[in-house]
Amino acid sequence: MINGFVVEINKAINQMQLVALFLNQELPDGVTIRIPNADYDYKALSLLASTKGFRGSGINTEQELEITIHNGARTETHITMFLPEKEILIDGVSSYLVVNIPADSNVIFQLMPVL
């Protein structure tokens, strides 16, 4: 499993948008994701999610966001900037994250590494 990462989500649409991260599907129109300081683009990272999986110890964002954690049939939603000590597993199929992105915004999102 890959351990933590940072993504930058850019949205050029003038409305709120739900963005499923690392689910095996295309991003919504007007949404782009960049992986700063990494050799991977978003498609490559999504492929890694489904083949190797990701594991994090929490979430950190630069602004308060609505984040839904899907883990199989179980989901939980948090409205927060910081969700420490929360084990998060991502497999790109049934375990993934959905982030509600505000209109015309750029968001830095970090799945914190497991130490």
C-alpha positions in Angstrom: 0.0 0.0 0.0 1.1 3.5 -0.8 1.3 5.7 2.3 -0.1 9.3 2.1 0.0 11.9 -0.6 -1.0 15.5 -1.4 -3.3 16.5 -4.3 -4.3 19.9 -5.6 -7.9 20.1 -6.8 -8.7 22.9 -9.2 -12.3 23.7 -10.2 -13.4 26.3 -12.7 -17.1 25.9 -12.4 -19.2 28.4 -10.5 -21.0 26.0 -8.3 -20.3 23.4 -5.6 -19.1 20.1 -7.0 -18.8 16.6 -5.5 -15.5 15.0 -6.6 -14.9 11.3 -6.0 -11.2 10.9 -5.4 -9.5 7.7 -6.7 -12.7 6.0 -7.7 -12.3 4.4 -11.1 -14.2 7.1 -13.1 -13.5 10.3 -15.0 -13.3 13.6 -13.2 -16.3 16.0 -13.6 -16.0 18.6 -16.3 -14.1 21.7 -15.1 -12.2 19.8 -12.4 -8.5 19.1 -12.7 -6.2 17.4 -10.2 -2.5 17.9 -9.9 0.0 16.0 -7.7 2.6 18.5 -6.5 6.2 17.3 -6.1 5.5 13.8 -7.5 6.2 11.9 -10.7 2.6 10.7 -10.9 -0.4 12.4 -12.6 -3.9 11.8 -11.3 -4.7 9.0 -13.7 -1.5 7.1 -12.7 -2.3 7.7 -9.0 -5.9 6.4 -9.6 -4.5 3.2 -11.2 -2.2 2.7 -8.2 -5.2 3.1 -5.9 -6.9 0.1 -7.6 -3.8 -2.0 -7.9 -1.8 -1.3 -4.7 -4.2 0.8 -2.5 -3.5 3.8 -0.3 -3.4 4.0 3.4 -3.6 7.2 5.4 -3.7 8.2 9.1 -6.0 11.2 8.6 -6.9 14.1 6.4 -5.6 17.7 6.3 -7.0 20.5 4.0 -6.4 24.2 3.7 -10.0 25.1 4.2 -13.1 23.4 5.8 -14.5 20.9 3.4 -17.3 18.2 3.5 -15.5 14.9 3.1 -17.2 11.6 2.8 -15.2 8.4 3.5 -16.6 5.4 1.7 -15.4 2.0 3.1 -17.4 -0.7 1.3 -21.1 -0.3 2.4 -20.1 2.0 5.3 -19.8 5.7 4.8 -19.1 8.6 7.2 -19.2 12.3 6.5 -17.1 15.0 8.2 -17.0 18.8 7.7 -13.5 19.7 8.8 -10.1 21.0 7.8 -8.3 18.4 9.9 -9.2 14.8 10.8 -6.3 13.3 12.6 -5.8 9.8 13.7 -8.4 8.4 11.3 -7.3 5.3 9.4 -8.3 5.7 5.8 -7.9 2.9 3.2 -8.5 3.6 -0.5 -8.8 0.8 -3.1 -10.3 2.7 -6.0 -13.4 0.5 -6.1 -15.4 0.4 -2.8 -13.1 2.4 -0.6 -12.6 6.0 -1.7 -13.2 9.6 -0.7 -15.8 12.2 -2.0 -14.9 15.9 -1.4 -17.5 18.7 -1.8 -15.4 21.4 -3.5 -16.7 25.1 -3.3 -17.3 27.1 -6.4 -14.3 28.5 -8.3 -11.7 27.2 -5.9 -8.4 25.5 -5.6 -8.1 23.1 -2.7 -5.0 21.4 -1.3 -5.9 18.0 0.1 -3.6 15.7 2.0 -4.1 12.1 3.0 -1.6 12.1 5.9 1.0 9.3 5.8 1.1 6.5 8.4 4.2 6.9 10.5 
